Amino acid sequence: MDCTPIFQEVSKASISLNRLSNQEIADVLMHVAKAAEEQCDFILSENAEDLKKMASTDPKYDRLKLTEKRIGELTSDIRNVAGLPSPLGKIWDETIRPNGLNIKKVTVPFGVIGIIYEARPNVTFDVFSLCIKSGNACILKGGSDAIHSNTAIVKVIHEVLVQFGINKNILALLPAGRSETEQLLKAHGFVDLLIPRGSQELIQFVRENASIPVIETGAGICHTYFDESGDVEKGRLIIHNAKTRRVSVCNALDCLLVHESRLNDLWYLVDLCSQSEVELFADDKARQALQGKYPANLIHAASPDSYGTEFLSYKMAIKTVSSINEAIAHIAKYSSKHSEAIISEKKEEIQLFQKMVDAATVYANTSTAFTDGSQFGLGAEIGISTQKLHARGPMALAELTSYKWIIEGNGQIRP
C-alpha cells in the first residue's frame, strides 16, 4: 500500500504535541498503563495468535511472548516514564553577546520518529511512552511475526488518545509488508529519525538502504573477561546471570574470556550454566580443562565462527587468553560495541579494561544484563545505541531530543 497518506497524517499530528503540557502527557501515560492492565486478556489472546505461527525453539519466541507478568512490567515502565521530568525546553547553554543578543540552546523534539523492529511487541509500549513524553510522534513498522500483538497494543493506546481528545495519528502502525519498510526508509520530509531494533541483519539492511538519518541499535555480541585475579564466587554468579537470565536479548553473554592461569577454576565458573543446558563452544585449552567436569554432550570445539556470534540462545563461546591485553584485542576484533565486562580484583586491570575497551557500556564485576534503560534509571528505553553520533548506550527521553537556538534582541542589526 502507499504509505504517503499515513506519513502526512503523522507529520501533521506531531505539531499538535507541542501544545500538550507535561502534566497532560503524564495523565495520558497513566491511563494507557491502566488500560493495558484492564485489557490484558485481549492483548494476550492476540499475542497467542502470533505465538501459534512461531516454533517455541525459535530464539525470537521468548521476545515475542507476552505474559501477565511482562505486561505488568511494561505498565510499570510506562508509569515510571510518566513521572519523569520533561526533557523538553532545557537550556543547554546561554550567552549574552557584546551587542546585547541573548542566545540560548534549547532542547526540542525531533518531530517524527520511525521504528523498525522484529518480534518484540514490548517495543510498541516502550516507544509510544518515550516518544509522547519527549514530544515526538512515531511510526511503527513491526514484523509480521508480531502483527496481532502490535495491532492490539496500538488499539488500546488509540482508545486512550481519543478519550483525551488527542489526535491518534501521533502513533501509527504500518502494515507488515516489505514495501512499507522500503517506503519508511525513504520517508523524506516526513520522518526525522529512524531507529531499527532487531538482529544484525535488520540493522545492516536499514543502514544500507535508508536515505534518512538512522541511529543503529540492538545487535549485542557481549563478552565477559575473567581476569587472573577474578573472584570465583562473584564470577560464577555473574556469568550465569549474564548468559541465562534471558538468552534472547541483546545484553546476553556470548563469549567468556578466561585467563589461562584460571583454567582450573573454569568448570566452577560455568557449572551453574550446565543446569540450563548451555552449550559451550570452547578452544582446546578450555575444553581440556572442562573434560569430565561439564556434561560432555554440551561441550563442542570452537570454530572461527564461534567468536563474533550473537547466539540469542543457550550457547556460549569460551576463549583462553594469556593476558588482559589479549582479552582486549579479542574484544576489539569481535565486539559489536554493545556491552563488555571484566571480573577482576585488581584496580589497575579494571581501569585499563575500562579505558581500552570501545563499547557503549563497560562493566566491572557485574552482569551485562543490566544494559537496559529501566535498570539505568531512565524509565524505559527505545533501544541500545552502538554508534557514537548523537547517542550511545540505552536511549531514553534525553536521547529523543535535538535542540534549536533561540535568539532574543532589542532592535540589533548586523553591520
ABEGO torsion letter per residue (X at the ends): XBAAAAAAAAAAAAAAAAABBAAAAAAAAAAAAAAAAAAAAAAAAAAAAAAAABBAABAAAAAABBBAAAAAAAAAAAAAAAABBBABGBBABBBBBAAGBBBBBBBBBAGBBBBBBBBBAAAAAAAAAAAAAAGBBBBBBBBAAAAAAAAAAAAAAAAAAAAAGBBAAABBBBBABAAAAAAAAABBGABABBBBBEBAAAAAAAAAABABBBBBBGBBBBBBBBBAABBAAAAAAAAAAAAAABAABAABBABBBBBAAAAAAAAAAAAAAAAAGBBBBBBAAAAAAABGABBAAABBBBBAAABGBBAGBBBBBBBBBABAAAAAAAAAAABAGBBBBBBBABAAAAAAAAAABBBABBBBGBBAAABBAAAAGAGBBAEBBABABGBBEBBBAAAABBBBBBBBBBGBBBX
